């Protein structure tokens, strides 16, 4: 009788331990699948931060400054090895919430002679729902970051009404 009791206790511990190991293995497998999925999706878009609202000048010009020392608000990577990454800055304003809008973006840059000039720059895309304009800011290839131009950080967005 005592022998049957001990074997039932050992059998109970064995079953309990097996169930515990099953759940631990399932949890680890789920974690690994999430990591694999994260690595697969990080190849196209890896970070987004919310840009700040900017002031609008009365004559239809949105102006302000962006941080030239940051990596930008959005970072994209297009190849499997992630050798090439494109960084974008953003400008946010309620005045950009118009689907029919085709604004002109001017960024202040320093030319070869060291003078500050306003240069018309092509913007990349506009999120009309949130009123955010994005432009290509910096490229990183094989770990080397290169600015698209020698920016000062000042910008103007000319709205065409």
Residue, then its C-alpha position, 0 to 999 in steps of 0.5 A: x500500500x505504501x509502495x503504491x502511494x509513493x509511486x502515485x506521488x512520484x507519478x504526480x510530480x512527473x506529470x506536473x514537471x512535464x506540464x511545466x516544461x511544456x509551458x516553458x518551451x511553448x513560451x520560449x518558442x513564442x518569444x523566438x517567433x516574435x523576435x524573428x517577426x521583429x527582425x523581418x519587419x525591421x527591414x523596411x521601417x524601424x523607427x518613427x517619432x512624433x514631430x512637434x507642431x510648428x508656427x505658421x507665418x501669416x503670409x502662407x509660409x511655415x517656418x522653423x528649425x529642425x535638429x541637424x544633430x539628430x538622426x531624424x524622425x523616421x528611419x528606413x532600411x531597404x536591404x536585408x543586411x541593412x547596409x543602406x538606411x535613409x533618415x527623414x526629418x518631418x515638419x508638422x503643421x495643421x496647414x498641411x492637412x489639405x490633400x490638394x496642397x503641393x507646397x514648396x520646401x526650402x532649406x537653409x544650407x551652407x554653400x561651398x563659399x560658406x554663405x547661407x542660402x535658401x535652396x528649394x528641396x524636394x520633399x519625400x511625402x506628406x501625411x495629409x491626415x496628420x499634417x506632416x511633411x517628410x524630407x530626406x535628411x541623411x543616408x547611412x551606408x555600411x555604418x557611415x552617415x552622410x548628410x544630404x546637404x550642409x543644413x543649418x536647420x532652418x526651413x520654410x514651407x511655402x503653401x500654394x493656396 
